[in-house]
Amino acid sequence: MVGRSIEKGGVYSALITPMMEDGSLNLPSLRALVRHEIERGVEGFYCCGSSGEGLLLGTKERMEIVETLAQESANKVPFIVHTGSLSTKEAIDLSIHAQNCGAKAVSLIPPIYYHYSQEEVQHYYEDVVNSVDLGVIVYNIPQFTGISFSKNNPLMKNPKIVGIKHTSMNLYDLERLSRAFPEKTLFNGFDEIWLFSMAAGATSTIGTTVNICPKIFIAIREAYGKGELEKAQALQHVLNDFIEALVKEGIFSATKYCMTLQGIDAGPCRKPFDRLTQDQKVRVQEAFKKMEQYL
C-alpha cells in the first residue's frame, strides 16, 4: 500500500526532550512543552530527532516520548517520529509503534557507523517502508551521517517515500529534488536558511529553534508568500542573529535553557553533552531577551 501523504506548508518543531537533573525523562515537562508550543502556533512536531537527543535514548524511552506526544497533540496538530536506528529491527519496531500511536509519518537517518553500501542503505529503508502503512521521510543530514541523498538516489522513486528532511546547506540539491519530485514534501532542516530554502522548493520546515519562537518562522513564510522579500529577509536576519548566538554556546543545550526561561523545565542535555556554565547561561539570556517580541 502507498503510505499516507503529509500536507505541505507546516512549521514543525524539532521537539526537544525535557530531562531531569539525573538525565532521566521528564514526561510531565514534555506534556507542558507540547501544550505550550501548540498555544504559540507550532503546526506540527518532529520528535526523537537530533534536537530530541534521539540516539541518546533507549527504545523504551523513545516509545514513551511518542506516547506522551500523541496524547497531548491528539486532534490538534500532526506529528512525525524519527525512528532511525543502528539496527533495522529497532527501526521497524519504533516505526510500527509510531504508526500505532497515530503518527502522520516516520522519518529515518540512514544506518551509521559501518560503511554500508548504497544497496544496503536502500534495503534498510525498504525494510521499514514495507513494515508500515505510513509515509516515510528520508532524513538527509550528511554532515552527521556521511551519506547524502540527491534526486538520483533510486530510493526517492518509491511512492511510500513521501518526503525528505533536507538538513543540508546544499540548496542546489534541494532545488533538484523539488524539480524531480514535486509530489513529495520537502522539509527544510536548517533554521538559518528557512527563507532561502523556500525559494529552492521547500514547503515546510522542521527546526530546533521553532521550539522557542515559532511565530518568526510563520512570519517569514507569510512575508515570502506575499512577495514581501525585504520583510522576509529582515526577519531571517533577526532569526539568524539569534541562532548564531545559541550555536556559540551549544545549540541543543541553549535551546533547552531558552525553554526553561519560558517556564518549561527542560533540564540539561544527556551526557556526553556538557551542561551550560553560568556565563553561558547569561549570554543565552541576553540573546533570548532580544527575541521576546517573536515568542
C-alpha positions as CSV (number, residue, x, y, z in Angstrom):
1,M,0.0,0.0,0.0
2,V,1.1,3.6,-0.6
3,G,1.7,5.4,2.6
4,R,-0.4,8.3,3.8
5,S,0.7,11.6,2.4
6,I,1.7,14.5,4.5
7,E,0.5,18.0,4.0
8,K,2.8,20.7,2.7
9,G,3.3,24.0,4.4
10,G,3.9,23.2,8.0
11,V,6.2,24.8,10.6
12,Y,7.2,21.8,12.7
13,S,9.1,21.9,16.0
14,A,12.1,19.6,16.2
15,L,10.9,18.7,19.7
16,I,13.4,18.8,22.5
17,T,13.3,16.1,25.2
18,P,13.0,17.5,28.7
19,M,15.1,15.7,31.3
20,M,15.5,15.6,35.0
21,E,18.8,16.6,36.6
22,D,19.9,12.9,36.6
23,G,19.3,12.6,32.9
24,S,16.0,10.6,33.1
25,L,13.0,11.6,31.1
26,N,10.8,14.4,32.5
27,L,7.4,13.4,30.9
28,P,5.3,16.0,32.8
29,S,7.5,18.7,31.4
30,L,7.2,17.2,28.0
31,R,3.4,17.4,28.3
32,A,3.7,21.0,29.3
33,L,6.1,21.8,26.5
34,V,3.8,20.3,23.8
35,R,0.8,22.3,25.1
36,H,3.0,25.5,25.3
37,E,4.2,25.1,21.7
38,I,0.7,24.4,20.3
39,E,-0.6,27.5,22.0
40,R,2.1,29.6,20.3
41,G,1.3,28.4,16.8
42,V,3.5,25.3,16.2
43,E,1.9,23.5,13.3
44,G,3.4,20.0,13.9
45,F,6.1,18.1,15.8
46,Y,9.1,16.0,14.9
47,C,10.2,14.0,17.9
48,C,13.2,11.9,18.8
49,G,15.4,13.5,16.2
50,S,18.7,15.4,16.7
51,S,17.2,18.1,18.8
52,G,15.4,15.5,20.8
53,E,18.6,13.6,21.5
54,G,17.0,10.6,19.9
55,L,20.2,8.5,19.5
56,L,21.0,9.0,23.2
57,L,17.6,7.5,24.2
58,G,16.7,3.8,24.8
59,T,14.0,2.2,22.8
60,K,11.5,2.2,25.7
61,E,12.2,5.9,26.3
62,R,11.7,6.8,22.6
63,M,8.3,5.0,22.8
64,E,7.3,6.8,26.0
65,I,8.0,10.1,24.3
66,V,5.9,9.2,21.3
67,E,3.0,8.0,23.5
68,T,3.2,11.3,25.5
69,L,3.3,13.4,22.4
70,A,0.4,11.5,20.9
71,Q,-1.8,12.1,23.9
72,E,-1.0,15.9,24.1
73,S,-1.2,16.7,20.4
74,A,-4.3,14.5,19.6
75,N,-6.7,16.2,17.2
76,K,-4.6,19.4,17.3
77,V,-1.5,19.1,15.2
78,P,0.2,16.2,13.3
79,F,3.4,14.6,14.5
80,I,6.3,12.8,12.8
81,V,8.5,10.3,14.6
82,H,12.2,9.9,13.9
83,T,12.7,6.1,14.1
84,G,16.2,5.9,12.6
85,S,18.4,3.4,14.4
86,L,21.7,1.4,14.2
87,S,19.7,-1.7,13.5
88,T,16.9,-2.4,11.1
89,K,14.9,-4.4,13.6
90,E,14.8,-1.5,16.1
91,A,13.9,1.0,13.3
92,I,11.0,-1.3,12.3
93,D,9.8,-1.8,15.9
94,L,9.9,2.0,16.5
95,S,8.1,2.7,13.2
96,I,5.3,0.2,13.9
97,H,4.9,1.7,17.4
98,A,4.7,5.2,15.9
99,Q,2.1,4.1,13.5
100,N,0.0,2.6,16.3
101,C,0.3,5.9,18.2
102,G,-1.1,7.9,15.3
103,A,2.0,9.4,13.7
104,K,1.5,11.1,10.4
105,A,4.8,9.7,9.1
106,V,8.1,8.3,10.3
107,S,11.5,9.6,9.4
108,L,14.9,7.9,9.4
109,I,18.5,8.8,9.2
110,P,20.4,6.2,7.2
111,P,22.3,3.5,9.2
112,I,25.5,4.9,10.5
113,Y,29.0,3.9,11.8
114,Y,29.6,0.9,9.5
115,H,30.3,1.9,5.9
116,Y,27.3,0.3,4.3
117,S,26.9,0.0,0.5
118,Q,24.3,2.1,-1.3
119,E,22.3,-1.1,-1.8
120,E,22.4,-1.9,2.0
121,V,21.2,1.6,2.8
122,Q,18.4,1.3,0.3
123,H,17.4,-2.1,1.7
124,Y,17.3,-0.6,5.3
125,Y,14.7,2.0,4.2
126,E,12.8,-0.5,2.1
127,D,12.5,-2.9,5.0
128,V,11.0,-0.1,7.1
129,V,8.8,1.1,4.3
130,N,7.4,-2.4,3.9
131,S,6.7,-2.8,7.6
132,V,4.2,0.1,8.0
133,D,1.3,1.7,6.2
134,L,2.8,5.1,6.7
135,G,4.7,7.6,4.6
136,V,8.4,7.6,5.2
137,I,10.5,10.7,5.2
138,V,14.2,10.4,4.5
139,Y,16.4,12.4,6.9
140,N,19.2,13.8,4.9
141,I,21.9,15.1,7.3
142,P,25.2,14.3,5.5
143,Q,27.4,16.3,8.0
144,F,26.4,13.7,10.7
145,T,25.9,10.6,8.7
146,G,28.4,10.9,5.8
147,I,25.5,10.0,3.4
148,S,23.9,12.5,1.1
149,F,20.6,11.9,-0.7
150,S,20.0,13.5,-4.1
151,K,17.4,13.2,-6.9
152,N,19.4,10.4,-8.4
153,N,19.0,8.1,-5.4
154,P,16.7,5.3,-6.5
155,L,15.0,5.3,-3.1
156,M,13.3,8.6,-4.0
157,K,11.2,6.9,-6.7
158,N,9.5,4.8,-4.1
159,P,5.9,6.2,-3.6
160,K,6.0,5.5,0.1
161,I,8.9,7.8,0.5
162,V,6.7,10.9,0.8
163,G,9.3,13.5,1.6
164,I,12.8,14.4,2.7
165,K,14.1,16.4,5.7
166,H,16.9,18.3,4.0
167,T,19.3,19.3,6.8
168,S,22.0,20.5,4.4
169,M,23.2,23.8,3.1
170,N,23.2,22.4,-0.4
171,L,20.2,24.3,-1.9
172,Y,21.1,23.1,-5.4
173,D,20.3,19.5,-4.3
174,L,17.1,20.7,-2.7
175,E,16.0,22.5,-5.9
176,R,16.8,19.5,-8.0
177,L,14.8,17.2,-5.6
178,S,11.9,19.7,-5.8
179,R,12.0,19.7,-9.6
180,A,12.2,15.9,-9.9
181,F,9.7,15.0,-7.2
182,P,7.1,17.8,-7.0
183,E,4.6,15.4,-5.3
184,K,6.9,14.9,-2.2
185,T,7.0,17.2,0.8
186,L,10.4,18.8,1.1
187,F,11.3,19.9,4.7
188,N,14.0,22.5,5.3
189,G,16.2,21.2,8.2
190,F,18.4,24.2,8.9
191,D,16.6,27.1,10.5
192,E,19.3,29.5,9.2
193,I,18.1,29.1,5.6
194,W,14.3,28.8,6.0
195,L,13.7,31.7,3.7
196,F,16.2,30.6,1.1
197,S,15.0,27.0,1.2
198,M,11.5,28.1,0.2
199,A,12.9,29.6,-3.0
200,A,14.7,26.3,-3.7
201,G,11.5,24.3,-3.3
202,A,11.0,23.6,0.4
203,T,7.4,23.9,1.5
204,S,7.8,23.0,5.2
205,T,10.4,23.3,7.9
206,I,11.5,21.2,10.9
207,G,13.6,23.3,13.3
208,T,15.3,23.3,16.6
209,T,14.6,27.0,17.3
210,V,10.9,26.5,16.3
211,N,10.6,25.2,19.9
212,I,11.4,28.7,21.1
213,C,10.0,31.2,18.6
214,P,7.6,29.6,16.1
215,K,6.0,32.9,15.2
216,I,9.0,34.2,13.4
217,F,9.1,31.2,11.1
218,I,5.4,31.7,10.3
219,A,6.0,35.4,9.7
220,I,8.9,34.6,7.3
221,R,6.7,32.2,5.4
222,E,3.9,34.7,5.2
223,A,6.1,37.5,4.0
224,Y,7.7,35.3,1.4
225,G,4.3,34.1,0.2
226,K,3.1,37.7,-0.2
227,G,6.3,38.7,-2.2
228,E,7.5,40.9,0.7
229,L,11.1,39.8,0.3
230,E,12.6,42.8,2.2
231,K,10.5,42.0,5.2
232,A,11.2,38.3,4.9
233,Q,14.9,38.9,4.7
234,A,14.8,41.3,7.7
235,L,13.1,38.6,9.8
236,Q,15.5,35.9,8.7
237,H,18.4,38.2,9.7
238,V,16.9,38.6,13.2
239,L,16.4,34.8,13.5
240,N,20.0,34.1,12.3
241,D,21.5,36.5,14.8
242,F,19.7,34.5,17.5
243,I,20.7,31.2,16.1
244,E,24.3,32.3,15.8
245,A,24.3,33.3,19.5
246,L,22.9,29.9,20.6
247,V,25.2,27.9,18.4
248,K,28.2,29.5,20.1
249,E,27.0,28.1,23.4
250,G,25.8,24.7,22.1
251,I,22.5,24.8,20.2
252,F,20.7,21.9,21.9
253,S,21.7,22.9,25.5
254,A,21.0,26.6,24.7
255,T,17.6,25.7,23.2
256,K,16.6,23.8,26.3
257,Y,17.7,26.7,28.5
258,C,15.6,29.1,26.5
259,M,12.5,26.8,27.1
260,T,13.4,26.9,30.8
261,L,13.4,30.7,30.6
262,Q,9.8,30.4,29.2
263,G,8.7,28.4,32.2
264,I,9.1,24.9,30.9
265,D,11.7,23.0,32.9
266,A,13.6,21.3,30.0
267,G,16.6,20.3,32.2
268,P,20.1,19.5,30.8
269,C,21.1,17.6,27.7
270,R,22.1,14.0,28.3
271,K,25.8,13.1,28.6
272,P,28.1,13.3,26.8
273,F,26.8,16.8,26.3
274,D,28.2,19.2,28.9
275,R,26.0,21.5,30.9
276,L,25.9,25.2,30.3
277,T,28.1,27.2,32.6
278,Q,26.7,30.3,34.4
279,D,28.5,32.6,31.9
280,Q,27.0,30.7,29.0
281,K,23.5,31.0,30.6
282,V,24.0,34.8,30.9
283,R,24.8,35.0,27.2
284,V,21.9,32.9,26.2
285,Q,19.6,35.1,28.3
286,E,20.9,38.1,26.5
287,A,20.1,36.6,23.1
288,F,16.8,35.3,24.3
289,K,15.7,38.8,25.5
290,K,16.2,40.2,22.0
291,M,13.7,37.6,20.7
292,E,10.9,38.2,23.2
293,Q,8.7,40.0,20.7
294,Y,8.8,36.9,18.4
295,L,7.8,34.4,21.1
